[in-house]
Amino acid sequence: MSNALESMTTSLHYCGSRSPTSSLRCVVCGSKSIGINFGVQTCAPCKAFFRRNARRKELLELPCRHRDLSSMLGNENEANGRSMRYLQIRRCSSCRLRRSFEMGMKEELVRTDEENERYKQLVDINRRQRELLKKQLCEIKEISVPRYIINDIDLLATIDWTHLSNISYAYDSCCVKSYVRQRAATIFNGAPSVSDDQSISIYPTAVTTSIVLSVSSFLKSLPAYYSLPRVIRNYLCKTNIRPLIFPNIYELQQCCYHEPWQAATYKATWQLMCGPQLYPQFHQTEVLASKNLVTDPIVIRLFFVILFFSTPLHYHQDSATPTKVLKKKRLVTDTQHAYITLLWKYLSYRYGSTETVRIYTHLVHVYIKMQTVGFGIYTHLTTQKNLIPTNETLNKLVAIEVNDSQ
């Protein structure tokens, strides 16, 4: 019988031994602990036992049914005595509960039946919320990468290709050619020479005038422009041509070649127009455009058209001449919507849905940066005494009719 008991207890590890892992043992029965439960370090079975029986005080009054286990070993060593004690605790509910209280397990930490019910309800609510959130995230993920928004049968019909061809041709024949002619006549009409302050001071007016006249001739060559009433046409020219000066610089630089001395002249001119504080931001925006904008002239030029047929790109409320609000916006928004649809069709057809979203996002991002710098240039022109003539000239240019500009 003694050998049988010894074989039953050889695997037991009791508290108080010098094992390096003794601190990770259950203080009730000596088994491997799973953590702090009801205030003390216990194993999973002792945790479950105390949770079920902590309020059953009648168990403490019951006599131990295995009291003779320790006496059967007689004069065995102390280690075997402890092992028998823990074996007795595991087999006897009364001894186990008494030992739990003696080691410091707290009854008040055990949830009541009512608390258990509330806990189960809370777990169920949290589970449903996690499932709902997971479902919503899956839906958002599907929406964020759209499928082809336009059916294949609607992608770029013959009339759409005609519109795209006309816009690209109008930009080349009106904007680019006019810009080259203007800069050759007013800016680079002589051999390069050493620049002085007096010669640089005339370039802000010449440079901005050439860009405004070029952009005006392009936008006013579009049939959609003349489909609008004269009042709306004048309104769009006064409010939206000047804000398009900076965005058009990037496209014109891609289309026109510049000698090194011509590039230096342009740099000195824009440094004067921006001022020392704004010019670093101007240069950073140029670099951002060169990195992020797609090298597709149709996309860039069509985006300019979308911006032109818009509500005011610059809104001046606190100035001496605040921007007037256009009362009849429907005609303008309908025209803009038609060009937006055309751009989206072209991007989807050529680049696919995912790339279309990326290209369009970069367009908007770069344009917002450009508008921030453009508004700063506008403010600089209106506040610097030597640049006021340039500002007045630009205000007159955007108000002239297309026949006059031609």
VEXKOLSE-727269 format. One record per residue (C-alpha): residue in three letters; residue number from 1; x, y, z. Coordinates in steps of 0.05 Angstrom, whole numbers, m for minus. Example, Ala and Ser with C-alpha at 12.3 -4.5 7.8 and 13.67 -1.06 7.14 Angstrom:
BEGIN
(Ala 1 (246 m90 156)),
(Ser 2 (273 m21 143)),
***
This chain:
BEGIN
(Met 1 (0 0 0)),
(Ser 2 (58 47 16)),
(Asn 3 (89 35 m52)),
(Ala 4 (22 49 m86)),
(Leu 5 (15 115 m49)),
(Glu 6 (86 134 m66)),
(Ser 7 (73 122 m140)),
(Met 8 (11 165 m136)),
(Thr 9 (48 224 m106)),
(Thr 10 (114 223 m144)),
(Ser 11 (88 275 m193)),
(Leu 12 (63 323 m140)),
(His 13 (101 388 m127)),
(Tyr 14 (86 419 m60)),
(Cys 15 (92 490 m36)),
(Gly 16 (152 503 8)),
(Ser 17 (201 463 m35)),
(Arg 18 (264 495 m60)),
(Ser 19 (247 488 m133)),
(Pro 20 (261 552 m173)),
(Thr 21 (190 549 m200)),
(Ser 22 (157 543 m132)),
(Ser 23 (130 615 m137)),
(Leu 24 (89 592 m198)),
(Arg 25 (53 538 m160)),
(Cys 26 (m18 537 m133)),
(Val 27 (m17 555 m59)),
(Val 28 (m77 510 m46)),
(Cys 29 (m58 443 m78)),
(Gly 30 (14 453 m103)),
(Ser 31 (m3 445 m178)),
(Lys 32 (21 491 m233)),
(Ser 33 (m10 560 m224)),
(Ile 34 (m46 598 m280)),
(Gly 35 (m44 666 m244)),
(Ile 36 (m77 706 m189)),
(Asn 37 (m149 682 m177)),
(Phe 38 (m193 711 m122)),
(Gly 39 (m132 744 m91)),
(Val 40 (m80 687 m90)),
(Gln 41 (m38 645 m138)),
(Thr 42 (m78 584 m157)),
(Cys 43 (m86 531 m211)),
(Ala 44 (m148 525 m256)),
(Pro 45 (m182 469 m217)),
(Cys 46 (m176 506 m150)),
(Lys 47 (m201 569 m182)),
(Ala 48 (m263 533 m209)),
(Phe 49 (m273 497 m143)),
(Phe 50 (m272 561 m102)),
(Arg 51 (m319 597 m151)),
(Arg 52 (m370 541 m144)),
(Asn 53 (m364 529 m69)),
(Ala 54 (m342 595 m36)),
(Arg 55 (m411 608 m8)),
(Arg 56 (m424 536 13)),
(Lys 57 (m404 543 85)),
(Glu 58 (m435 476 103)),
(Leu 59 (m375 442 69)),
(Leu 60 (m330 469 124)),
(Glu 61 (m369 430 177)),
(Leu 62 (m363 363 142)),
(Pro 63 (m309 316 167)),
(Cys 64 (m252 297 121)),
(Arg 65 (m266 230 86)),
(His 66 (m191 218 73)),
(Arg 67 (m163 235 141)),
(Asp 68 (m126 168 145)),
(Leu 69 (m81 183 84)),
(Ser 70 (m27 219 124)),
(Ser 71 (m27 167 180)),
(Met 72 (m15 110 129)),
(Leu 73 (55 137 114)),
(Gly 74 (75 132 187)),
(Asn 75 (146 158 197)),
(Glu 76 (160 177 124)),
(Asn 77 (201 239 110)),
(Glu 78 (172 310 110)),
(Ala 79 (167 314 34)),
(Asn 80 (122 254 29)),
(Gly 81 (81 283 86)),
(Arg 82 (68 347 48)),
(Ser 83 (51 307 m15)),
(Met 84 (0 267 23)),
(Arg 85 (m29 331 52)),
(Tyr 86 (m39 361 m18)),
(Leu 87 (m68 295 m43)),
(Gln 88 (m117 297 15)),
(Ile 89 (m135 370 m3)),
(Arg 90 (m149 351 m75)),
(Arg 91 (m194 292 m56)),
(Cys 92 (m232 325 1)),
(Ser 93 (m278 384 m14)),
(Ser 94 (m280 405 58)),
(Cys 95 (m204 406 65)),
(Arg 96 (m197 442 m2)),
(Leu 97 (m246 497 15)),
(Arg 98 (m216 506 84)),
(Arg 99 (m146 510 54)),
(Ser 100 (m171 562 3)),
(Phe 101 (m195 608 58)),
(Glu 102 (m133 597 99)),
(Met 103 (m88 618 40)),
(Gly 104 (m128 683 30)),
(Met 105 (m178 670 m25)),
(Lys 106 (m234 722 m20)),
(Glu 107 (m307 704 m24)),
(Glu 108 (m327 775 m41)),
(Leu 109 (m289 769 m107)),
(Val 110 (m335 713 m131)),
(Arg 111 (m392 739 m174)),
(Thr 112 (m463 725 m153)),
(Asp 113 (m513 693 m199)),
(Glu 114 (m542 761 m216)),
(Glu 115 (m473 788 m231)),
(Asn 116 (m457 727 m273)),
(Glu 117 (m520 740 m314)),
(Arg 118 (m501 813 m325)),
(Tyr 119 (m430 791 m344)),
(Lys 120 (m457 742 m395)),
(Gln 121 (m501 796 m425)),
(Leu 122 (m442 843 m429)),
(Val 123 (m399 790 m463)),
(Asp 124 (m455 777 m513)),
(Ile 125 (m463 852 m527)),
(Asn 126 (m389 860 m538)),
(Arg 127 (m387 800 m584)),
(Arg 128 (m443 828 m627)),
(Gln 129 (m410 896 m629)),
(Arg 130 (m344 865 m652)),
(Glu 131 (m380 826 m706)),
(Leu 132 (m416 890 m729)),
(Leu 133 (m352 930 m729)),
(Lys 134 (m317 875 m769)),
(Lys 135 (m373 875 m819)),
(Gln 136 (m371 951 m825)),
(Leu 137 (m296 950 m836)),
(Cys 138 (m304 899 m891)),
(Glu 139 (m357 943 m925)),
(Ile 140 (m312 1004 m919)),
(Lys 141 (m254 966 m949)),
(Glu 142 (m296 945 m1008)),
(Ile 143 (m320 1016 m1019)),
(Ser 144 (m251 1048 m1012)),
(Val 145 (m226 1009 m1073)),
(Pro 146 (m284 1018 m1121)),
(Arg 147 (m300 973 m1179)),
(Tyr 148 (m310 1003 m1247)),
(Ile 149 (m359 1058 m1232)),
(Ile 150 (m378 1066 m1305)),
(Asn 151 (m401 1008 m1347)),
(Asp 152 (m356 987 m1404)),
(Ile 153 (m409 1006 m1455)),
(Asp 154 (m408 1077 m1428)),
(Leu 155 (m332 1086 m1429)),
(Leu 156 (m309 1139 m1477)),
(Ala 157 (m357 1139 m1534)),
(Thr 158 (m338 1174 m1598)),
(Ile 159 (m365 1241 m1573)),
(Asp 160 (m322 1235 m1511)),
(Trp 161 (m259 1224 m1552)),
(Thr 162 (m279 1285 m1594)),
(His 163 (m284 1328 m1531)),
(Leu 164 (m217 1305 m1505)),
(Ser 165 (m184 1317 m1572)),
(Asn 166 (m214 1387 m1577)),
(Ile 167 (m190 1405 m1506)),
(Ser 168 (m119 1381 m1519)),
(Tyr 169 (m116 1416 m1587)),
(Ala 170 (m145 1481 m1558)),
(Tyr 171 (m92 1482 m1504)),
(Asp 172 (m35 1471 m1554)),
(Ser 173 (m61 1519 m1606)),
(Cys 174 (m86 1574 m1560)),
(Cys 175 (m51 1570 m1493)),
(Val 176 (18 1544 m1511)),
(Lys 177 (26 1582 m1576)),
(Ser 178 (0 1646 m1544)),
(Tyr 179 (48 1638 m1486)),
(Val 180 (108 1626 m1531)),
(Arg 181 (90 1687 m1573)),
(Gln 182 (79 1731 m1512)),
(Arg 183 (144 1712 m1477)),
(Ala 184 (184 1720 m1541)),
(Ala 185 (155 1790 m1552)),
(Thr 186 (158 1818 m1482)),
(Ile 187 (207 1778 m1440)),
(Phe 188 (260 1743 m1481)),
(Asn 189 (263 1791 m1540)),
(Gly 190 (338 1803 m1536)),
(Ala 191 (404 1769 m1522)),
(Pro 192 (417 1750 m1450)),
(Ser 193 (449 1805 m1409)),
(Val 194 (468 1818 m1338)),
(Ser 195 (404 1831 m1300)),
(Asp 196 (397 1891 m1254)),
(Asp 197 (342 1911 m1207)),
(Gln 198 (308 1956 m1258)),
(Ser 199 (303 1902 m1311)),
(Ile 200 (277 1849 m1263)),
(Ser 201 (223 1895 m1237)),
(Ile 202 (186 1894 m1304)),
(Tyr 203 (182 1819 m1309)),
(Pro 204 (126 1806 m1258)),
(Thr 205 (77 1842 m1303)),
(Ala 206 (104 1810 m1367)),
(Val 207 (106 1739 m1340)),
(Thr 208 (37 1740 m1308)),
(Thr 209 (7 1777 m1367)),
(Ser 210 (32 1724 m1415)),
(Ile 211 (3 1668 m1372)),
(Val 212 (m65 1703 m1362)),
(Leu 213 (m73 1718 m1436)),
(Ser 214 (m54 1647 m1454)),
(Val 215 (m101 1614 m1405)),
(Ser 216 (m157 1662 m1423)),
(Ser 217 (m150 1646 m1497)),
(Phe 218 (m153 1571 m1482)),
(Leu 219 (m214 1573 m1436)),
(Lys 220 (m251 1622 m1480)),
(Ser 221 (m241 1577 m1541)),
(Leu 222 (m284 1522 m1509)),
(Pro 223 (m355 1516 m1536)),
(Ala 224 (m380 1506 m1464)),
(Tyr 225 (m356 1576 m1447)),
(Tyr 226 (m403 1609 m1498)),
(Ser 227 (m461 1565 m1478)),
(Leu 228 (m465 1606 m1413)),
(Pro 229 (m497 1675 m1407)),
(Arg 230 (m450 1735 m1413)),
(Val 231 (m458 1752 m1339)),
(Ile 232 (m434 1683 m1317)),
(Arg 233 (m377 1685 m1368)),
(Asn 234 (m352 1751 m1340)),
(Tyr 235 (m359 1725 m1269)),
(Leu 236 (m318 1663 m1283)),
(Cys 237 (m263 1703 m1317)),
(Lys 238 (m257 1753 m1260)),
(Thr 239 (m257 1701 m1205)),
(Asn 240 (m223 1639 m1233)),
(Ile 241 (m170 1658 m1285)),
(Arg 242 (m121 1690 m1237)),
(Pro 243 (m121 1631 m1189)),
(Leu 244 (m102 1586 m1247)),
(Ile 245 (m37 1623 m1261)),
(Phe 246 (6 1580 m1215)),
(Pro 247 (m25 1513 m1234)),
(Asn 248 (m13 1529 m1308)),
(Ile 249 (60 1545 m1296)),
(Tyr 250 (75 1471 m1287)),
(Glu 251 (40 1449 m1352)),
(Leu 252 (71 1506 m1392)),
(Gln 253 (140 1489 m1367)),
(Gln 254 (129 1417 m1391)),
(Cys 255 (109 1441 m1460)),
(Cys 256 (161 1497 m1471)),
(Tyr 257 (236 1494 m1471)),
(His 258 (275 1544 m1429)),
(Glu 259 (348 1563 m1437)),
(Pro 260 (387 1565 m1371)),
(Trp 261 (389 1641 m1372)),
(Gln 262 (314 1642 m1385)),
(Ala 263 (302 1595 m1326)),
(Ala 264 (344 1641 m1282)),
(Thr 265 (303 1700 m1304)),
(Tyr 266 (238 1664 m1287)),
(Lys 267 (266 1644 m1219)),
(Ala 268 (286 1716 m1203)),
(Thr 269 (217 1740 m1225)),
(Trp 270 (179 1692 m1181)),
(Gln 271 (225 1706 m1122)),
(Leu 272 (206 1779 m1129)),
(Met 273 (132 1764 m1135)),
(Cys 274 (131 1715 m1077)),
(Gly 275 (178 1750 m1030)),
(Pro 276 (231 1715 m987)),
(Gln 277 (181 1683 m940)),
(Leu 278 (134 1653 m993)),
(Tyr 279 (184 1632 m1046)),
(Pro 280 (209 1569 m1009)),
(Gln 281 (138 1544 m1006)),
(Phe 282 (129 1562 m1080)),
(His 283 (190 1519 m1097)),
(Gln 284 (168 1461 m1054)),
(Thr 285 (101 1460 m1088)),
(Glu 286 (134 1458 m1156)),
(Val 287 (175 1398 m1134)),
(Leu 288 (112 1365 m1106)),
(Ala 289 (77 1374 m1172)),
(Ser 290 (135 1344 m1211)),
(Lys 291 (135 1283 m1166)),
(Asn 292 (60 1270 m1158)),
(Leu 293 (24 1295 m1220)),
(Val 294 (13 1246 m1276)),
(Thr 295 (50 1262 m1341)),
(Asp 296 (m13 1258 m1382)),
(Pro 297 (m30 1325 m1414)),
(Ile 298 (m103 1307 m1424)),
(Val 299 (m113 1296 m1349)),
(Ile 300 (m79 1361 m1329)),
(Arg 301 (m114 1404 m1382)),
(Leu 302 (m182 1375 m1369)),
(Phe 303 (m172 1387 m1294)),
(Phe 304 (m159 1461 m1310)),
(Val 305 (m225 1464 m1346)),
(Ile 306 (m260 1433 m1286)),
(Leu 307 (m229 1485 m1240)),
(Phe 308 (m250 1542 m1286)),
(Phe 309 (m323 1522 m1288)),
(Ser 310 (m328 1527 m1212)),
(Thr 311 (m349 1573 m1156)),
(Pro 312 (m295 1624 m1138)),
(Leu 313 (m228 1591 m1128)),
(His 314 (m205 1650 m1086)),
(Tyr 315 (m256 1681 m1039)),
(His 316 (m240 1751 m1014)),
(Gln 317 (m289 1772 m960)),
(Asp 318 (m247 1820 m918)),
(Ser 319 (m217 1860 m976)),
(Ala 320 (m241 1926 m1003)),
(Thr 321 (m275 1891 m1061)),
(Pro 322 (m303 1826 m1032)),
(Thr 323 (m319 1769 m1079)),
(Lys 324 (m391 1769 m1102)),
(Val 325 (m431 1705 m1095)),
(Leu 326 (m459 1677 m1160)),
(Lys 327 (m534 1670 m1152)),
(Lys 328 (m549 1623 m1210)),
(Lys 329 (m499 1567 m1199)),
(Arg 330 (m537 1511 m1234)),
(Leu 331 (m510 1525 m1304)),
(Val 332 (m438 1527 m1279)),
(Thr 333 (m444 1465 m1236)),
(Asp 334 (m477 1426 m1292)),
(Thr 335 (m420 1444 m1339)),
(Gln 336 (m368 1426 m1286)),
(His 337 (m403 1360 m1273)),
(Ala 338 (m400 1342 m1347)),
(Tyr 339 (m325 1353 m1349)),
(Ile 340 (m314 1315 m1283)),
(Thr 341 (m351 1256 m1312)),
(Leu 342 (m309 1260 m1375)),
(Leu 343 (m245 1261 m1335)),
(Trp 344 (m267 1202 m1292)),
(Lys 345 (m286 1163 m1354)),
(Tyr 346 (m218 1176 m1386)),
(Leu 347 (m179 1157 m1323)),
(Ser 348 (m220 1094 m1312)),
(Tyr 349 (m212 1073 m1384)),
(Arg 350 (m137 1084 m1387)),
(Tyr 351 (m112 1071 m1316)),
(Gly 352 (m164 1028 m1281)),
(Ser 353 (m204 1042 m1218)),
(Thr 354 (m150 1039 m1165)),
(Glu 355 (m100 1081 m1204)),
(Thr 356 (m156 1130 m1221)),
(Val 357 (m168 1144 m1147)),
(Arg 358 (m93 1154 m1135)),
(Ile 359 (m85 1202 m1194)),
(Tyr 360 (m147 1242 m1175)),
(Thr 361 (m125 1246 m1103)),
(His 362 (m56 1272 m1123)),
(Leu 363 (m89 1324 m1169)),
(Val 364 (m131 1351 m1113)),
(His 365 (m73 1349 m1063)),
(Val 366 (m24 1387 m1108)),
(Tyr 367 (m78 1437 m1129)),
(Ile 368 (m94 1454 m1056)),
(Lys 369 (m20 1467 m1044)),
(Met 370 (m17 1510 m1106)),
(Gln 371 (m78 1550 m1085)),
(Thr 372 (m48 1564 m1017)),
(Val 373 (14 1592 m1051)),
(Gly 374 (m27 1628 m1104)),
(Phe 375 (m68 1664 m1051)),
(Gly 376 (m4 1684 m1017)),
(Ile 377 (22 1713 m1084)),
(Tyr 378 (m44 1750 m1093)),
(Thr 379 (m37 1781 m1023)),
(His 380 (36 1800 m1037)),
(Leu 381 (16 1834 m1102)),
(Thr 382 (m37 1876 m1067)),
(Thr 383 (7 1898 m1009)),
(Gln 384 (74 1912 m1042)),
(Lys 385 (78 1981 m1072)),
(Asn 386 (124 1962 m1130)),
(Leu 387 (78 1904 m1149)),
(Ile 388 (11 1942 m1148)),
(Pro 389 (16 1959 m1223)),
(Thr 390 (21 1884 m1237)),
(Asn 391 (m41 1870 m1196)),
(Glu 392 (m80 1925 m1231)),
(Thr 393 (m59 1900 m1299)),
(Leu 394 (m82 1829 m1283)),
(Asn 395 (m149 1854 m1258)),
(Lys 396 (m160 1889 m1325)),
(Leu 397 (m138 1830 m1367)),
(Val 398 (m187 1781 m1336)),
(Ala 399 (m245 1828 m1353)),
(Ile 400 (m231 1837 m1427)),
(Glu 401 (m269 1799 m1481)),
(Val 402 (m237 1744 m1522)),
(Asn 403 (m235 1787 m1585)),
(Asp 404 (m195 1839 m1548)),
(Ser 405 (m145 1787 m1523)),
(Gln 406 (m136 1760 m1592)),
***
